[in-house]
Amino acid sequence: MNKDAQMRAAINQKLIETGERERLKELLRAKLIECGWRDQLKAHCKDVINEKGLEHVTVDDLVAEITPKGRALVPDSVKKELLQKIRTFLAQHASL
């Protein structure tokens, strides 16, 4: 495992141990709902299903189809806020 992967694993472990990972996930979930991201993605899923037909779409197909759009639709403000929270956490736990 290279140094980057080791560092990511250590950070992730610390986030899990402290419960910060769950808090960040809840914050992200709330922000995405608040900005309408969830509704946009839900509508896109319905469009894909209607276009291809329910019998011809698997969950894996749907995930592959909507993931790029889902990532692109996350507002920059939400990404920046989450990144700032992670940076603050890392500064407080600098012993990693």
C-alpha positions in Angstrom: 0.0 0.0 0.0 1.5 3.4 -1.0 1.7 6.4 1.3 -1.4 8.1 -0.1 -3.5 5.0 0.4 -2.1 4.5 3.9 -2.9 8.2 4.8 -6.5 7.8 3.3 -7.0 4.7 5.4 -5.7 6.3 8.6 -8.0 9.4 8.0 -11.0 7.2 7.2 -10.4 5.1 10.3 -10.1 8.3 12.5 -13.3 9.6 10.9 -15.1 6.4 11.7 -13.7 6.1 15.3 -14.8 9.6 16.2 -18.2 9.4 14.6 -17.3 12.3 12.3 -17.9 10.2 9.2 -21.5 9.7 10.1 -22.0 13.4 11.0 -20.5 14.4 7.6 -22.7 11.9 5.8 -25.8 13.3 7.5 -24.7 16.9 6.7 -24.2 15.9 3.0 -27.5 14.1 2.9 -29.3 17.2 4.3 -27.5 19.6 2.0 -28.3 17.6 -1.1 -32.0 17.3 -0.2 -32.1 21.1 0.6 -30.6 22.1 -2.7 -32.9 19.8 -4.7 -30.2 17.4 -5.8 -32.1 14.4 -4.7 -35.3 15.4 -6.6 -33.2 16.1 -9.7 -31.6 12.6 -9.5 -35.0 11.0 -8.8 -36.4 12.6 -11.9 -33.4 11.5 -14.0 -33.9 7.9 -12.8 -37.6 8.0 -13.8 -36.6 9.4 -17.2 -34.1 6.6 -17.8 -36.6 4.0 -16.7 -39.3 5.4 -19.0 -36.9 5.7 -21.9 -35.5 2.1 -21.6 -38.6 0.4 -20.2 -38.9 -1.0 -16.7 -38.3 -4.6 -17.9 -35.0 -3.6 -19.6 -33.3 -1.7 -16.8 -31.3 -3.4 -14.0 -30.2 -1.6 -10.8 -26.6 -1.8 -12.1 -27.6 -0.2 -15.4 -29.4 2.6 -13.5 -26.5 3.2 -11.2 -24.1 3.3 -14.1 -26.3 5.7 -16.0 -27.0 8.2 -13.2 -23.7 8.2 -11.2 -21.9 10.6 -13.6 -24.8 13.0 -13.6 -25.3 12.7 -9.9 -21.7 13.7 -9.2 -21.9 16.6 -11.7 -25.0 18.0 -10.1 -23.6 18.3 -6.6 -23.3 22.1 -6.1 -19.8 23.5 -5.6 -21.0 25.2 -2.4 -21.8 21.8 -0.9 -18.5 20.3 -2.0 -16.6 23.3 -0.5 -18.5 23.1 2.8 -17.8 19.4 3.2 -14.2 19.9 2.3 -13.8 22.7 4.9 -15.4 20.4 7.6 -12.9 17.7 6.7 -10.0 20.1 6.8 -11.1 21.4 10.2 -11.3 17.8 11.5 -7.8 17.0 10.2 -6.4 20.2 11.8 -7.9 19.1 15.1 -6.5 15.6 14.7 -3.1 16.5 13.3 -1.5 13.5 15.0 -2.5 11.2 12.1 
